[in-house]
Amino acid sequence: MLNHIAENIRKLLEELPPGVSVVAVTKTRTPEEALEAYRAGLRIFGENRVQEMMAKKPLLPDDISWHLIGHLQSNKVRQAVATASVIESVDSVRLLRLIDTEALAQGKNIDCLLQVHIAAEETKSGFSVAEVAETDWREVSDSLKASRICGLMGMATFTDDKTKVRTEFRSLVALFRKLRAQQFAGIKHFKELSMGMSGDWREAVSEGSTMIRVGTLIFGERILKTR
């Protein structure tokens, strides 16, 4: 019954160029489905909600790297830091500092990505491109004690217009390269560009993504629960 998951992963990995990581988005998926993805070789799993990540983590192998990819509320920072290896959805300097303080208190290190708003939809979270460009990230980075800024994350507009999608990805790539050259020069861990989902990962990878976040592509369409 779950054989399609392994086959979908095999096809994806065959097409994916070297050096691009896959985050298997397990939102609403069962632990059994996630385990099948693990058996097929994936080791990075992504969740939108802290509670769902906390529920699944104890049921799955310990060597999985859990990424929080959904909006993080400040009152969930403690649980997120305790459960995740990477928080991809840091959308304010205040949130980054809260994560750093909590990681220090818990005695662990955590990697973070800055989420940048590049899409036309207002509903998506993130720093504006202007906010990122105007912030002194070297000063922010130097002040962190238990967390690291390792790159950027962004989502393109949900549309069939591939030209628009590519334009949005290119804006994120340009920002990433500018930051890497100017504010993170010589900092080796600033290297991740998380962009591309099930519907637009090919465009993202061709523009320079180092990490794609895919769920439907691996697991198939979600079956909505009915009462």
C-alpha positions as CSV (number, residue, x, y, z in Angstrom):
1,M,0.0,0.0,0.0
2,L,2.9,2.4,0.8
3,N,5.1,1.2,-2.1
4,H,4.3,4.4,-4.1
5,I,6.2,6.5,-1.6
6,A,9.5,4.7,-2.2
7,E,8.9,4.8,-5.9
8,N,8.1,8.6,-5.9
9,I,11.3,9.2,-3.8
10,R,13.4,7.1,-6.2
11,K,12.1,9.1,-9.2
12,L,12.7,12.4,-7.4
13,L,16.3,11.6,-6.4
14,E,17.1,10.4,-9.9
15,E,16.1,13.8,-11.3
16,L,17.5,16.0,-8.5
17,P,21.0,17.4,-9.1
18,P,23.7,16.6,-6.5
19,G,23.9,18.9,-3.5
20,V,20.2,19.6,-3.2
21,S,18.5,18.3,0.0
22,V,15.0,17.0,0.2
23,V,12.8,18.0,3.2
24,A,9.9,15.4,3.2
25,V,6.9,17.4,4.4
26,T,5.0,15.1,6.7
27,K,2.2,17.5,7.6
28,T,-1.0,15.4,8.2
29,R,0.8,12.2,7.2
30,T,0.8,9.1,9.4
31,P,4.0,7.9,11.1
32,E,3.8,4.8,8.9
33,E,4.0,7.0,5.8
34,A,6.9,8.9,7.3
35,L,8.7,5.7,8.1
36,E,8.3,4.5,4.5
37,A,10.0,7.7,3.4
38,Y,12.8,7.1,5.9
39,R,13.3,3.6,4.6
40,A,13.6,5.0,1.1
41,G,16.5,7.0,2.3
42,L,15.2,10.4,3.4
43,R,16.5,11.8,6.7
44,I,15.1,15.4,6.8
45,F,11.4,15.7,7.6
46,G,9.4,19.0,7.8
47,E,6.4,19.9,9.8
48,N,4.2,23.1,9.8
49,R,3.1,22.8,13.3
50,V,5.1,22.3,16.5
51,Q,2.5,20.0,18.1
52,E,2.5,17.6,15.1
53,M,6.3,17.5,15.1
54,M,6.4,16.7,18.8
55,A,3.8,13.9,18.4
56,K,5.7,12.2,15.5
57,K,9.3,12.6,16.6
58,P,9.2,9.9,19.4
59,L,7.6,7.4,17.0
60,L,10.3,7.6,14.3
61,P,14.1,7.0,14.1
62,D,16.4,9.2,16.1
63,D,18.6,10.2,13.2
64,I,15.9,12.2,11.5
65,S,16.6,15.9,11.3
66,W,13.3,17.7,12.0
67,H,12.7,21.1,10.3
68,L,9.9,23.4,11.4
69,I,8.7,25.1,8.2
70,G,5.5,26.7,9.4
71,H,4.9,30.0,11.2
72,L,6.3,29.9,14.7
73,Q,4.4,31.7,17.5
74,S,6.5,33.1,20.3
75,N,4.6,30.9,22.9
76,K,5.7,27.8,21.0
77,V,9.5,28.6,20.9
78,R,10.4,26.4,23.8
79,Q,8.8,23.3,22.3
80,A,10.1,24.1,18.8
81,V,13.7,24.4,20.1
82,A,13.4,21.2,22.1
83,T,12.1,19.2,19.0
84,A,13.5,20.7,15.8
85,S,17.1,20.7,14.4
86,V,16.3,23.5,12.1
87,I,13.7,26.3,12.2
88,E,13.2,27.5,8.6
89,S,10.5,30.0,9.3
90,V,12.2,32.8,11.3
91,D,10.3,35.9,10.3
92,S,11.6,38.5,12.7
93,V,14.8,39.4,14.6
94,R,12.7,39.3,17.8
95,L,11.8,35.7,17.1
96,L,15.4,34.8,16.3
97,R,16.5,36.2,19.6
98,L,13.8,34.3,21.5
99,I,15.0,31.1,19.8
100,D,18.6,31.8,20.7
101,T,17.8,32.5,24.3
102,E,15.7,29.3,24.6
103,A,18.4,27.2,22.8
104,L,21.0,28.5,25.3
105,A,18.7,27.7,28.2
106,Q,18.2,24.2,26.9
107,G,21.9,23.7,26.3
108,K,21.5,22.9,22.6
109,N,22.5,24.5,19.3
110,I,19.9,25.2,16.6
111,D,20.2,26.3,13.0
112,C,17.8,28.9,11.5
113,L,16.8,30.2,8.1
114,L,15.3,33.6,7.6
115,Q,12.0,33.4,5.9
116,V,11.6,36.1,3.2
117,H,8.3,37.1,1.7
118,I,8.7,37.0,-2.1
119,A,5.2,35.9,-3.2
120,A,2.2,38.0,-4.3
121,E,-0.1,36.5,-1.6
122,E,-0.4,38.6,1.5
123,T,-1.1,35.5,3.6
124,K,2.5,34.2,3.5
125,S,4.8,35.2,6.3
126,G,8.3,36.5,6.3
127,F,10.7,39.5,6.2
128,S,10.2,41.8,3.3
129,V,13.2,41.9,0.9
130,A,13.8,45.5,2.0
131,E,13.8,44.5,5.7
132,V,16.5,41.8,5.1
133,A,18.6,44.2,3.0
134,E,18.4,47.0,5.6
135,T,19.3,44.8,8.7
136,D,22.9,44.5,10.0
137,W,23.0,40.7,10.0
138,R,26.7,40.6,10.9
139,E,25.8,42.4,14.2
140,V,22.8,40.1,14.8
141,S,24.8,37.0,13.9
142,D,27.7,37.9,16.2
143,S,25.3,38.4,19.1
144,L,23.8,34.9,18.9
145,K,25.1,32.4,21.4
146,A,23.3,29.1,20.6
147,S,21.8,29.5,17.2
148,R,23.1,30.2,13.7
149,I,21.7,31.9,10.6
150,C,22.3,29.4,7.9
151,G,20.5,30.9,4.9
152,L,17.1,31.9,3.6
153,M,13.8,30.3,2.9
154,G,11.0,31.5,0.7
155,M,7.8,30.5,-1.1
156,A,6.7,31.6,-4.5
157,T,3.2,32.6,-5.5
158,F,0.9,29.6,-5.9
159,T,0.3,29.9,-9.7
160,D,0.7,28.2,-13.0
161,D,2.6,31.2,-14.3
162,K,6.1,29.7,-14.3
163,T,7.6,33.0,-15.4
164,K,6.3,34.7,-12.3
165,V,7.5,31.9,-10.1
166,R,11.0,32.1,-11.6
167,T,11.1,35.9,-11.1
168,E,10.2,35.5,-7.4
169,F,12.8,32.8,-6.9
170,R,15.4,34.9,-8.7
171,S,14.7,37.8,-6.3
172,L,15.4,35.5,-3.4
173,V,18.6,34.1,-5.0
174,A,19.9,37.6,-5.6
175,L,19.2,38.5,-2.0
176,F,20.9,35.4,-0.8
177,R,24.0,36.0,-2.9
178,K,24.2,39.6,-1.8
179,L,24.0,38.6,1.9
180,R,26.6,35.8,1.5
181,A,29.0,38.2,-0.2
182,Q,28.6,41.2,2.0
183,Q,27.3,40.3,5.5
184,F,28.1,36.6,5.8
185,A,31.4,36.7,3.9
186,G,33.7,33.9,5.2
187,I,30.9,32.3,7.2
188,K,30.7,28.7,5.9
189,H,27.4,27.8,7.5
190,F,25.5,30.5,5.6
191,K,24.9,28.2,2.6
192,E,21.2,27.1,2.5
193,L,18.6,28.4,0.1
194,S,15.3,26.6,0.9
195,M,12.9,27.2,-1.9
196,G,10.7,25.0,-4.1
197,M,7.7,22.8,-3.2
198,S,5.9,19.9,-5.0
199,G,4.6,22.2,-7.8
200,D,7.6,24.3,-8.5
201,W,10.7,22.5,-7.3
202,R,12.2,22.2,-10.8
203,E,12.1,25.9,-11.3
204,A,13.5,26.5,-7.8
205,V,16.4,24.0,-8.3
206,S,17.3,25.5,-11.7
207,E,17.5,29.0,-10.2
208,G,19.8,27.8,-7.3
209,S,17.8,26.2,-4.5
210,T,19.9,24.0,-2.2
211,M,16.9,22.5,-0.4
212,I,13.3,21.7,-1.5
213,R,10.3,21.0,0.7
214,V,8.0,18.4,-0.9
215,G,5.0,16.5,0.5
216,T,2.5,15.7,-2.2
217,L,5.2,14.8,-4.6
218,I,6.3,12.0,-2.2
219,F,3.2,10.9,-0.4
220,G,0.5,11.7,-3.0
221,E,-2.5,14.0,-2.5
222,R,-3.8,14.4,1.0
223,I,-7.0,12.6,1.9
224,L,-9.2,15.0,3.7
225,K,-10.9,13.6,6.8
226,T,-14.6,13.8,6.9
227,R,-16.7,13.6,10.0
